[in-house]
Structures are given as C-alpha cells and as structure tokens.
Amino acid sequence: MRRLVAVSNRVSSLRAAPLAGGLAVALADALRENRGLWFGWSGKTVDVANDEPHVSREGEVTSATVDLTQEDHDAYYSGFANRCLWPLFHFRLDLTGYDRAHYEAYKRVNLRFAQSLLPLLEQDDLVWVHDYHLFPIGRELRKLGAKQRLGFFLHIPFPPRELLTTLPQHLSLVKALFEYDLVGFQIEDDVKRLAAYVEQDLGGKVGHGWMEAFGKRLRIQAFPVGIDTARFHDFGFSTHGEREYQRMREFLRDRDQIIGVDRLDYSKGLVRRMNAYELLLDRHPESHGRVTYLQVAPISRGEVTAYRDFRRELEQHAASMNGRFGRVDWVPVRYVNEAIPRRRLAGLYRASRIGLVTPMRDGMNLVAKEYVAAQDEADPGVLILSRFAGAAQEMRDALLVNPYDTEEVATALETARTMAVDERRRRHQSLMRGLLENDVAQWSRRFLEALTTE
C-alpha cells in the first residue's frame, strides 16, 4: 500500500478530528488507512524559523510541522492568501488587495514548506496538497527533484477568467497547477472556468478530464467533498447532542428556530440573510413571537480589516432588529460568536425547523450537509440553500434561493416555516440518500484512486 502524504496550511490533532469537522475529518481517516504523513504549519509563530520540521506520531500516522515567523505569517497567510486570493476566488474584487511583497512572502513560505517536506518523502508516496494557501508547493517540489505523484485539491471556488486575470500573478499561479498530476475542484463549474482560461488566455487545449498548456498535460476533475454523514447523524442523538436538543426545545417553547452557522466571513451573506428575516417579520406579523433566528458566527481572521468592519456591521444590524421587533418575552435574533463543539451543534441543528445557508459564493458548504444529517427523519427541518454554494449542485431538494434576492429568501423562509411534515420528510429522505452515497470517505477514495492512476 502506498503511503499518503497530506499537505495543508494547518495540521490538526487526529484525536480531535471528528470534533473539528471539515478538512480534519476528511484527512484523518484517509491518513490512518494509508499509514500517512500530515505536513503543514504548526500554528506557531517564532522569531527565527527553523526548516527542520517537528515530527510526532499518533498511532500509524506521522505529523510533521514547521513554524513561521510573524512577518511571514502576516504576509503569506493574512496577506496574500486571505486579503488577495480568498476575496478574489469568492468573486469579491472590491475587497481584493494586491501587494507584491505579500506575493513574495507567499512564494517564500511555499518554498520553505517544500524544502522541509522533501527529505520526509518516500519514493512511492502519494502527495495530496490542499487549498489556495499552497498553489506553488507542487512546483517547488518538482524543482527540488520530487518525482512522486502530486495531487492538488481546491476547496474554495475557482473564479472566472475575467476576474482571475486581474491578479498580476495569474499566469504564475495557473502554471503552478500544471506541475501536479491531478487537480481536483469541488464542482464542474470550477473545472469549466479553468478550462476557459486555459483555452482563451493560454491558447491551450482542453478535453474531457484533461488540459494541455506549458508543454504539459494536466488531469482535472470535480470531486464534490462530503461529510461523515452517519457519524454526524449519531452526534445529534448522542448524550451531548440529546442534551443540547432538549435544552433548546425547552428554551424555544414551541417556537420555530431558524439557524445559521458560519465563520464570520463576508462571503457567507450574513447581512443579506438578516435582511430577509427582517422582511419575513415585516410581511408576517403573525410570526412575531413564534419564530426566532439563531446565528452562530465564530470570529475568524480578525486581523484583516474587512473582517473587523463586517463584524461591526453585523452586530449593529442584529441590535437594530431586536430593538425594532423585540418584546419582553421574545428576542427575534440571537447572535453569538461562540465556536460550538460538533456534538452540541448537531443537537442545535436537530432542534431547528429551518437551516438557513445562504453564502454569496462557496466552494461547497458543509454546514448545509451537516444540518440535513442531524435531522430526525420523523420530523425533519427544511434546508434553505444558496444556489451559489457548491452543495446546491447535489442538494436539489433543498429550497434553493438567490441570496441577492431578499424577497425570494424571505418567501422561502415562510414556505419552510409552514411546510407540511410529509413534504419535509420527502425532501429530507432524498437529501439524506445523497449524503450517504457521497460521504467524505467516498470523496477521498475517489480522489486517491484517480491520483494513483497513471
């Protein structure tokens, strides 16, 4: 069996992976099955960085991490990755910052990572690189002589060529992708956007599952990421999940709860979401006191100005709505920045009649899948999902909405609130079937099988 080497910006504890969710869950089981190595940043900043990685073992899995200087972290991670690539790849040119010094740091850190990783590689390894922080690491590994099979998976959307070409380094970034043997995107639309760039801007060739440019052929495919569906469903009925469910039902006193769970990020559409809820309350006075909205939004990237400004706007909006509609015995909006453990979160989902997931743009969005997985099949809630989330390609039995259309989202909220139980069950059964067929284990297995194929 070939060893799997996973490379990501951060390395998590394998023991905590089931509770952390996201990429940690996806990689943990694959690494255990393939006696793997997980490489990335330690999460620590130091005065002087040492290229010698910190190596540790958990069972059959080895973790190797390197530290960053504060300067490199600020320029590589907070700077180029999250002030430039993140907004650009989420179609937000108005928030995209271009700074050549940040790009130089981005290249420098990727080179350092490659130099630290190379001595750890074995001849027959499969190397799986994850996400936008690490576009160039495959190129740097090739320059250093790495011959192993290299795969890259982008978890966020890929932008249209008209946006991508505003990036001064667009050519270098795409050229770096052609050093991998396989590139995976979340949905076919992302594959098509890169294909349009390769054909129209590079004069390259595109076929089914492959692209040619820079004298190289790249295999490319959509691999929609899933969740650990069965495990997350069980979380909702575990001791912690059941306790949270019962506590919440007692608190709600037969009110219908709308729940949103998102990192505090401008791409998630939180302000427009509140506008839609406000319109629901305006249009349906009979809903006052009978519905409540819980928005869980853990703070992320607080050092980035755009995120601080967005947090302030959201807090002011929630306060304004509560001042306008609230009563002594009813608070319309509960807005918290607490990061809630996944077992408790599953209980919260289960207690919520509506899951409101309306990002303006998202690579996949696993919250939508977790909300569905946590439901009681006898009395399931209703998922309202942005058509601009990658998950919408698979979850057709959600109520799909345009998050830019406040009236459409408000109408969907009322539809979901009054939907009959038979209709809710039908939709949930269809959605759950898809989640079980394409869970996170199937996702990683499909990618690694494709990477192994010559």
N, C-alpha and C positions, 0 to 999 in steps of 0.2 A: 504493500500500500504506500502510495506517495504521500510525503508529508505536506500538510497545508501550512503556508506562511501567510498570515493575515496582517496587513499593514493599514493602520488608521491613525488619525490625528491623536486620539487618546486611547489608552489601554485601560480597560476596566477589570475589576476583580471577577473571576469566573464564578466564584461562590455567590456574588451579588447579582449576577447577570439576569436570573429570572425575575428579580425585583426591579432591575433597572430598565428593562424593556429595550425596544429599538435595536440598534446595531449590536449591542452586547448580547442579546438573546440569539440573534441571527448567527453570530460568530461562535458563541460558546460551544454549542452542540457540534458544529462542524469541526471545530478545533479538537474536541475530545475524540471524535470519530476518526480523525486523521493525525493523531499524536502531534498536534500542531504547535506552531510558534506564533505568538502575537506580539507585533512590534509597533512602537509608536512613542509619542511624547509621554513623559511621566506625569505631567500635570504640575511639575515644579519649575520654578524659575530660580536661577543661581547667578552669582556674579561672574563666574567663569565657567563656561560649558565644557564638559569632557565628552569626547566622542565615544569613549568606552561605555557600552550600554550596561544598565543594571539588569542582571538576569536572575529570574526566580522561577520556581516550578509550583504548579498546583496540579497534583495527580499526573496525568500524562501530557499536560500542556505546559509549555515554557513561555514565559513573558519576558520581553526584553524592552527596556525603556531608556530614553535619553532625556536629559534636562535641556531647557532652553534658557538663554539669558533673557532678562526682562525686555531688553531692546529688541531682540529677535522675536519674542512673543508678541510684542506690541505691533511690530511692522508686518510680520508674517501672518499671524492669526487675526488680531484685531484689525490690522491694516488691510493688506491685500485680499486675504480670504473673506473677511466679513464686512469691510467697507467698500470693497470693489466687486468681487466675484458673487457674493451672496445676493446683493440687490440686483446686479446685472442679470444673473441667471433666474431671478424671480421677476424679470421684466420691469424693474424699477430704475430706469435711467436717471430719474430725478434725485435718487438717493445714492447713486454710484459715484464713488470718489476714485480718481485716477492719480496715483502717486508713484513715480518711477522708483523712488527709494524703497517703497513698500514692495514693489515687484522684485527688486534686487534681493531684499531680505527673504522673500518667498522662494526664490531660486536657491539662495544660500542655505536655507533650512532644509529644503528638499535634497540638496547635495549632501549635507551633513547626515541626514537620515540614511541616504543610500550608502554612504561611506561606513556608517555604523552597522547597517544591516548586512552588507555584502559578506563579511567574514563569518556570519552566522548561517549562511545559506549552504544547503547540501545540493549535490549535483542534480538530483531528480525532484527537487521541490516544486510545488505549485504555489506561485506567489499571487495573492489576491489583494489588490490595493483598493482602498475605499475613499471616495468622495473628493470634493473640489479642493481641499487643502493640499492634495498630493498629486495633481496632474503630472508634474515633471519628474516624479521619482523613478518612473519606469525608464525614462530617457537617461537619467543619471546612472541607473544600474547598468544599462546597456553600455554606456561609455566606460564604465569600470570593468566591463568584461562579463557581466552576468548573461548566462545562456539559458537560464531556467524559463519555463512557461510563465508569462506575466499576464495577469488579467486585471482589469480596472472596472469598477462599478461606480456610477454616479447616482447618488441618492436624491439629488435635487433636480429640478427641470433643466433641460438644455435650451438656450434661447434661440430665437430666430436669427438668421444671418444678418438682418438689418440692425439688430441690437448687438450681436456678437462683434461685428466689425467696428463698433465704437470703442472697443477695447484696444489700446495701442499694441498690446501683445497678443492679439487674437491668433496670428499666424503661428507664433511660437507655441501657444497653448495647444492648438489643434495638432501641430506637428508632433508634439509630445505624445499624443494619443496613439499615433501610428507606430510607436515603439512597443506597444502591447500586442500580445497575440489575440486577445479578445477584449472587447469593450462592451459593457452592459449598461443599458439605460432602463428607466422604470417603465416607460410606455413607448408604443410605436411612434407617436407624435414626436418624441425626442429624437428617435432614430432618423425620422424624415427631416428634421431641422438640420441635423449634422450633414445628412446627405445633400441637402440643398446648398449648404456652404461648400462642401467638397466639389460639387459639380460646377457651381456658378462662380465661386471665388478662387478655387484652386485649379479648375479645369480638369478635375479628376474623374474617375469612373466609379459608378455605383451599380451594384447588382443586389440580388436577394441575399441578405446576410453578409455582404462584404462591400468594402470600398477600397479604391486604389488612389494613392497620391504619394508624393515624395519618393517615388520608386518603391513603395511598399504596399502590401495588401493587408488590410485590417479586417478581421471578422467582427461583426457587430450585431447585437440582438437585444430585444426588450426582454427583461426578466422582472416582472412585477413582484415586488417584495411582499411577503405575507407576515402574519404574526403566528405565535404559538397558540393557535385557536383553542385547542382542548384545554391547555393549561390555564389560559386566561379565563375561560368559562368557569373552570373549577375555582379560580380565585374568588369569583363572585359569590360562591356558596361555601367558601372556607370559613373558618372561625372568624378571621378578621373581616372578610367580606360580608358575612351574615350580620356581624355586629354593626358594621357601618350601615348596611341596608336597613336594619331595624331602627337604629338611631335616627336615620334620615327620615324614614316613614313616620316615626313618632313626631319629629320636628315639623314635617310638612303638613300633617293633619289633613290628609286627603287633597291637598293642593297638588297640581301638576308641576313637576320641576323640569325646566329646560336646563341642560348642562352643556357647557363648552369647556374644553380642556386644551390649552395651547401654551407653548412657550410665549413669553411676552415679546411678540415679534410683529412688525408692521405688515408682513406678508400674510398674516392669519386673518385679516379682515375683521378685527375685533370691534372697531368703532362702527363700521357699517352694520355689523351684527347687532350692536346695541340700538342703532337707528331703526332696524327692522323690528326689534322687540318693542321699541317705543311706539312705532306705528301700529303694532298689534294692540297695544293698550289704548291708543287713541281711537282705533276703529271699533274695538270691542270692550266697552265699559263693563260688560258683564263678566269679563275675565279678571277684573280687579279683585284681588284677594283670593283668586282661585288658581293663579299661576305665578311662578317665581322663577327667576333666572339666576343660576349659579355659574359664574365664570371663574375658573381656576387658571391662573396665568403666572407660573413661576418666572422670576426675573432671569433673563439671560443677556449676556453681552452688555452689561450695564455701563461699561466703559465707552461704548460707542454712542456718540451724541444723538443720533437718530433714534436710538432705543430709549434714551432718557426722555427725550421730547415726547415720544409716543406714549410712554408710561404716564406722564403728566396729563396728557390729553385724555387718556382712558379713565384715569381716576376722577378727573373733573366731570366727565360725561356720566359716570355711574352716580356720582354725588348729585348731579343735576336731576337725573331721572328719579332718584329716591326722594329728593326734595319736592319734585313736581307731583308724583303719584303716590308716595308712601303714606301709610296710615300707622296709627299706634300699634295695630296688631298685624301689620303686613309691610315687609320691605321688598319692593319689586326686584331689586338687583342686589345680589351678594357677590362681591368681587374680592378675591383673595389671591395673594402671591405665593401661597404655600405650595411647596412641592409635596404631593401626597403619594405615599407608597402604593405600589400597584395593587396589592390585595385590598386595601381600603378603597382605592379608586374603582376597582371592579364593583364593589358594593354600592358606590355612589352612582355609577352608570346604571346598575340594575334598578336603583330607586328612581331613576329619571325617566319621565314619559317621553322626552324628546332629546335626542343628541344633535346638537347644532354645530356642524363642522363646515365652515364657510370661508376657507382661505381664498385669497385673491389669486394665488398660484401656489401649487405644491407638487413636489415630485411624486409622492404617493399619499401620505397622511394615514398613519397607523391608528390614530385616535378613532377614526371612523370605524375601522375594523374591530378595535377593542370594544367600542360601545356595543356593537352588534353581538360580539362574542359573549359579553357579560349578561345578556338579557335572559330572563325566564321565558322559555318558549311558550308557556301557557298564557302569559300576559306581557308580551314584549313591547318595548318602546319603539319609537319611529326615528329613523335617521334622516336628517336633512343635510345634504351634502353638496358642496360647490362642484359645479361641472368642470371647474378648472383645477381640481385635485386629481392626481393620477388615479386615485382609488375609484373615481367615477367611471372609469373605463370598465371596471369589473362589477361595480355595485349598482346595477341598473334599477334595482328595486328599492333603492333609497328614493326620497323625494329630491330630485336633482334641481338645483337652482343656480341662477346667475347672481353671484354675491354683489355685483354692482347695481343690481335692480332691487332696491329696498322694498318696493311693493310686492315683488314676487316672493321674497323671503318672508315677509310678513304674512302673505297669503298661505305659504307653506306651513308656517307656524300654526295658524288656525286650522288648516287641514289636518296636521299631525295631532293637534290637541283634541280634535273631535272625531278622529278616525275610529271606526268600529274595530272590535277585537279580532274578528275574522280576517279583516284586511291586514291588520297588523301582523297576525300570525303568518298569513301567506307571504307577505314581504320578508319577514324575518327568516322563514324557512328557506326561501330562495337565497337570501344573502348568506346565511349560515352555511349552506351547502357549498357555495363558492369559497368561503373562508377555509373550510375543512379540506377542500380539494387543492387549494393553493396556499398551504401554510408555509411558515418560514423554513421548515426542513426541506420541503419540495423546492423552494426558491434556491437555497444554497446548493442542493443536489444538482439541479438543472444547470446552474452556472458552472459548477466544478466539472460536471460531465462534458460541457461544451469546451471548457478550458483544456481538459485532458485530450480532447480530440484534435489530432494534428490537422 
